[in-house]
Amino acid sequence: MIGITMGDPAGVGPEITLKALAEMSAEDRAQTRVFGNRETLLAAEKVVQTGLSPDIDYALTDIPVEGAPLPFGVEDKRAGDGAFHFIQAAVRAALNDEIGCIVTAPINKAALNAAGHHYDGHTGMLAALTGQKGAWMILASERLKVIHTSTHVSLKDAIARTSPERVLETIRAGNDHLKRIGIRAPRIAMAGLNPHCGEGGLFGDEDDRLIAPGVKAAQAEGIDVTGPIPGDTVFARTHNGAFDLVIANYHDQGHIPIKLVAFDTAVNVSVGLPIDRTSVDHGTAFDIAGTGVADHGNMKEAIAYARRLVEGKNT
């Protein structure tokens, strides 16, 4: 069983959730539960016209949202509050083994914080709700996979947080996840932080002082990791098959290349939590919310990855 959180009620989450459900087999739909708001889903159904009804065609954990259905396309703290409670309910179900993986539709960080839920996004929220100090984000596509040592912090803070320990922990997390999805001997590349990995200290010493020791420690544990490799070549080499995963040092270093090559298909995967979670790799798209034109292809990819993780648990 997988659970889908509906996302921000004013965004495209309800629409892409319904569209994805409509294209599932009856068997898969029976193994899916939506955590969302009935009134919002009914309003979205009027737009997308899938013919599906909650509790009849799909299981729904109905969670109240003040004023629902809220206007689509408008940032609203009531929507942010609802999005938080959808996720909270799904996490509770996952911790109780009622669902094997959570698939999250997009949330709006501003609405979330306006409602008093102060998180930098899904990953930080899930870590807090499961009692973890932190977690990692993997962006996964068929030919390029990236895990980040840091994500939603400033570039200055990302550099300050770079350490051999964090590099080693991230390499371990990525290696473990790749093995879990069936890659028996993962080949991992560590991206450099500075241009040309610092060029022997000419452009900074962080690669030699902070990153290389973490790589060497991982190698000593038997992990097949290479680097640091200059950031301007490592992603192309990985995309062309040289490696299975890149360790990126900060948000944009990893996000830009994967969104260039797999904008509509990359899946966001949380790693290092006691529960499994996948997500679409796009936002709430307020500009088109409520129009019915939102593409649900990325949601289908996230659901397929979630089922892969659940099947791996059961084998």
C-alpha positions as CSV (number, residue, x, y, z in Angstrom):
1,M,0.0,0.0,0.0
2,I,1.2,3.5,-0.9
3,G,-0.1,6.8,0.4
4,I,-0.4,10.0,-1.7
5,T,-0.5,13.3,0.1
6,M,-2.6,15.8,-1.9
7,G,-0.2,18.7,-1.5
8,D,-1.2,22.4,-1.2
9,P,-5.0,22.5,-1.7
10,A,-4.7,25.7,-3.9
11,G,-2.1,24.1,-6.2
12,V,-2.0,21.5,-8.9
13,G,-1.6,18.6,-6.4
14,P,-5.3,17.6,-6.3
15,E,-5.5,17.5,-10.1
16,I,-2.4,15.5,-10.7
17,T,-3.3,13.1,-7.9
18,L,-6.7,12.4,-9.5
19,K,-5.2,12.1,-13.0
20,A,-2.7,9.6,-11.7
21,L,-5.3,7.6,-9.9
22,A,-7.4,7.5,-13.1
23,E,-4.6,5.8,-15.0
24,M,-3.9,3.2,-12.4
25,S,-5.1,-0.4,-12.8
26,A,-7.9,-1.3,-10.4
27,E,-5.4,-3.5,-8.6
28,D,-3.0,-0.6,-8.0
29,R,-5.7,1.8,-7.1
30,A,-6.8,-0.7,-4.4
31,Q,-3.3,-0.5,-3.0
32,T,-3.3,3.3,-2.8
33,R,-4.7,5.7,-0.1
34,V,-5.0,9.5,-0.6
35,F,-4.4,11.8,2.4
36,G,-6.2,15.0,1.5
37,N,-9.4,17.0,1.7
38,R,-12.7,15.7,0.2
39,E,-14.1,19.1,-0.7
40,T,-10.9,20.0,-2.5
41,L,-10.8,16.8,-4.4
42,L,-14.4,17.1,-5.5
43,A,-13.6,20.7,-6.8
44,A,-10.6,19.4,-8.7
45,E,-12.7,16.5,-10.1
46,K,-15.0,19.1,-11.7
47,V,-12.0,20.3,-13.6
48,V,-10.2,17.1,-14.6
49,Q,-13.4,14.9,-14.9
50,T,-11.8,11.5,-14.2
51,G,-15.1,10.0,-13.1
52,L,-13.5,8.9,-9.8
53,S,-15.3,9.3,-6.5
54,P,-13.6,9.2,-3.1
55,D,-14.3,6.2,-0.9
56,I,-16.0,4.5,-3.9
57,D,-13.1,4.4,-6.4
58,Y,-10.2,5.2,-4.1
59,A,-9.5,5.2,-0.4
60,L,-9.4,8.6,1.2
61,T,-8.2,9.8,4.6
62,D,-10.3,13.0,4.7
63,I,-8.6,15.8,6.6
64,P,-10.5,19.2,7.2
65,V,-9.2,22.4,5.6
66,E,-10.7,25.6,6.8
67,G,-12.9,27.2,4.1
68,A,-12.5,24.3,1.7
69,P,-12.6,24.3,-1.2
70,L,-10.2,27.2,-1.3
71,P,-9.7,29.2,-4.5
72,F,-7.1,27.5,-6.8
73,G,-4.0,29.5,-7.6
74,V,-4.0,31.7,-4.5
75,E,-1.4,31.4,-1.7
76,D,-3.2,30.9,1.5
77,K,-2.0,29.9,5.0
78,R,-5.1,27.7,5.4
79,A,-3.9,25.7,2.5
80,G,-0.4,25.5,4.1
81,D,-2.0,24.3,7.3
82,G,-3.9,21.6,5.4
83,A,-0.9,20.5,3.5
84,F,1.0,20.0,6.8
85,H,-1.8,17.9,8.3
86,F,-2.0,15.7,5.2
87,I,1.7,14.9,5.5
88,Q,1.4,14.4,9.3
89,A,-1.3,11.9,8.9
90,A,0.6,10.0,6.2
91,V,3.7,9.9,8.3
92,R,1.7,8.5,11.2
93,A,0.3,5.8,8.9
94,A,3.8,4.9,7.5
95,L,5.2,4.6,11.0
96,N,2.4,2.3,11.9
97,D,3.1,0.2,8.8
98,E,-0.3,1.0,7.3
99,I,1.4,2.2,4.1
100,G,4.8,1.3,2.7
101,C,5.7,4.6,1.1
102,I,4.5,8.2,1.0
103,V,4.2,10.0,-2.4
104,T,3.9,13.7,-1.9
105,A,2.3,16.2,-4.2
106,P,3.8,19.7,-4.1
107,I,3.5,22.1,-1.2
108,N,4.1,25.9,-1.0
109,K,6.8,26.8,1.5
110,A,5.5,30.3,2.1
111,A,1.9,29.1,2.9
112,L,3.3,26.4,5.1
113,N,5.4,28.9,7.1
114,A,2.5,31.4,7.2
115,A,0.5,28.7,8.9
116,G,3.1,28.4,11.6
117,H,4.8,25.2,10.3
118,H,8.4,26.4,10.0
119,Y,10.2,23.9,7.7
120,D,12.4,24.4,4.7
121,G,10.4,21.8,2.7
122,H,9.2,18.2,2.8
123,T,12.6,16.7,3.7
124,G,13.1,18.8,6.8
125,M,9.5,18.3,7.9
126,L,9.6,14.6,7.4
127,A,12.8,14.4,9.5
128,A,11.2,16.3,12.3
129,L,8.0,14.3,12.2
130,T,10.0,11.0,12.4
131,G,12.4,12.2,15.1
132,Q,15.5,12.3,12.8
133,K,18.2,14.9,13.0
134,G,18.3,15.1,9.3
135,A,17.8,13.4,5.9
136,W,19.0,13.5,2.4
137,M,17.4,14.3,-0.9
138,I,18.1,12.2,-4.0
139,L,16.8,13.4,-7.4
140,A,16.5,10.3,-9.5
141,S,16.1,9.8,-13.2
142,E,16.9,7.0,-15.5
143,R,20.4,8.3,-16.5
144,L,21.3,10.7,-13.8
145,K,20.9,10.5,-10.0
146,V,22.1,13.1,-7.6
147,I,22.2,13.2,-3.8
148,H,23.0,16.5,-2.0
149,T,25.2,17.1,1.1
150,S,23.0,20.2,1.7
151,T,19.9,21.6,0.0
152,H,17.7,24.5,1.2
153,V,20.4,26.7,2.7
154,S,22.3,29.7,1.3
155,L,25.4,29.0,-0.7
156,K,27.5,30.6,2.1
157,D,25.9,28.2,4.7
158,A,26.3,25.2,2.4
159,I,30.0,25.8,2.1
160,A,30.3,26.3,5.9
161,R,28.5,23.0,6.5
162,T,30.9,21.1,4.2
163,S,32.9,18.6,6.3
164,P,34.6,15.2,5.8
165,E,32.0,13.7,8.2
166,R,29.1,15.1,6.2
167,V,30.6,14.0,2.9
168,L,31.1,10.5,4.3
169,E,27.6,10.3,5.7
170,T,26.2,11.4,2.3
171,I,28.2,8.9,0.3
172,R,27.1,6.1,2.7
173,A,23.4,7.2,2.3
174,G,23.6,7.2,-1.5
175,N,25.4,3.9,-1.6
176,D,22.9,2.2,0.6
177,H,20.0,3.5,-1.4
178,L,21.4,2.4,-4.8
179,K,21.9,-1.1,-3.4
180,R,18.3,-1.1,-2.2
181,I,17.0,-0.3,-5.7
182,G,19.0,-3.2,-7.2
183,I,22.4,-1.7,-8.1
184,R,24.7,-4.3,-6.5
185,A,28.0,-2.4,-6.9
186,P,27.2,1.3,-7.1
187,R,29.7,3.6,-8.8
188,I,29.7,7.0,-7.1
189,A,31.2,10.3,-8.1
190,M,31.9,13.1,-5.7
191,A,31.6,16.6,-7.2
192,G,34.1,19.2,-6.5
193,L,33.1,22.4,-4.7
194,N,35.4,24.9,-6.2
195,P,36.2,25.5,-9.9
196,H,38.6,22.7,-11.0
197,C,38.4,21.3,-7.4
198,G,40.4,24.3,-6.3
199,E,43.3,23.8,-8.8
200,G,45.8,22.9,-6.1
201,G,44.6,25.6,-3.8
202,L,44.6,28.4,-6.4
203,F,40.8,28.7,-6.2
204,G,40.2,27.5,-2.6
205,D,41.4,24.6,-0.4
206,E,38.0,23.2,0.6
207,D,38.2,20.3,-1.9
208,D,41.5,19.1,-0.5
209,R,40.8,19.9,3.1
210,L,37.1,19.0,3.6
211,I,35.9,16.8,0.7
212,A,38.8,14.5,-0.2
213,P,39.2,13.1,3.3
214,G,35.5,12.1,3.4
215,V,36.0,10.4,0.0
216,K,39.1,8.5,1.3
217,A,37.2,7.4,4.4
218,A,34.4,6.0,2.2
219,Q,36.9,4.2,0.0
220,A,38.4,2.7,3.2
221,E,35.0,1.2,3.9
222,G,34.9,-0.5,0.5
223,I,32.6,2.0,-1.2
224,D,33.4,2.6,-4.9
225,V,33.6,6.4,-4.9
226,T,35.8,8.7,-7.0
227,G,36.6,12.3,-6.5
228,P,36.3,15.1,-6.0
229,I,35.7,15.5,-9.7
230,P,35.3,19.0,-11.2
231,G,31.6,20.0,-11.2
232,D,31.8,21.1,-14.9
233,T,32.4,17.5,-16.0
234,V,31.1,15.1,-13.4
235,F,27.4,15.4,-14.4
236,A,28.1,14.8,-18.1
237,R,30.3,11.8,-17.3
238,T,27.6,10.3,-15.1
239,H,24.8,11.0,-17.6
240,N,26.9,9.2,-20.2
241,G,27.2,6.1,-17.9
242,A,30.5,6.4,-16.1
243,F,28.8,6.6,-12.6
244,D,25.5,5.7,-11.0
245,L,25.3,8.6,-8.6
246,V,26.8,12.1,-8.1
247,I,27.3,13.6,-4.7
248,A,26.5,17.3,-5.1
249,N,27.7,19.9,-2.5
250,Y,24.7,22.3,-2.6
251,H,21.2,22.7,-4.0
252,D,21.8,24.3,-7.4
253,Q,24.9,22.2,-8.2
254,G,22.7,19.1,-8.2
255,H,19.3,20.5,-9.2
256,I,20.4,22.4,-12.4
257,P,21.8,19.5,-14.3
258,I,19.1,17.0,-13.5
259,K,16.3,19.5,-14.3
260,L,18.1,20.1,-17.6
261,V,18.1,16.5,-18.6
262,A,15.0,15.1,-16.8
263,F,12.7,18.1,-15.9
264,D,9.5,16.1,-16.3
265,T,10.6,12.7,-15.1
266,A,13.0,13.1,-12.2
267,V,11.7,11.9,-8.8
268,N,12.6,13.4,-5.4
269,V,13.4,10.6,-2.9
270,S,14.0,11.1,0.8
271,V,16.9,9.0,2.2
272,G,17.9,8.4,5.8
273,L,14.4,8.3,7.3
274,P,12.6,5.4,9.0
275,I,9.9,5.7,6.3
276,D,10.1,5.8,2.6
277,R,9.0,8.9,0.6
278,T,9.0,9.9,-3.0
279,S,7.8,13.1,-4.6
280,V,7.2,15.0,-7.8
281,D,10.1,17.4,-8.6
282,H,8.0,20.5,-9.3
283,G,6.1,23.1,-7.4
284,T,2.4,24.0,-6.9
285,A,2.2,25.8,-10.2
286,F,-0.4,28.4,-9.0
287,D,-0.5,29.9,-12.4
288,I,-2.3,26.9,-13.9
289,A,-3.9,25.4,-10.8
290,G,-7.6,24.8,-11.3
291,T,-7.4,24.7,-15.1
292,G,-7.0,21.0,-15.5
293,V,-3.9,21.3,-17.8
294,A,-1.3,20.3,-15.2
295,D,0.9,17.3,-16.5
296,H,0.7,14.4,-14.1
297,G,3.6,12.5,-15.7
298,N,6.0,13.4,-12.9
299,M,3.4,12.1,-10.3
300,K,3.2,8.8,-12.2
301,E,7.0,8.5,-12.0
302,A,7.0,9.2,-8.3
303,I,4.3,6.6,-7.8
304,A,6.2,4.0,-9.8
305,Y,9.4,4.6,-7.8
306,A,7.3,4.3,-4.6
307,R,5.9,0.9,-5.7
308,R,9.5,-0.2,-6.5
309,L,10.6,0.6,-2.9
310,V,7.6,-1.1,-1.4
311,E,8.2,-4.2,-3.6
312,G,11.8,-4.2,-2.4
313,K,10.6,-4.4,1.2
314,N,8.5,-7.4,0.5
315,T,11.2,-9.4,-1.2
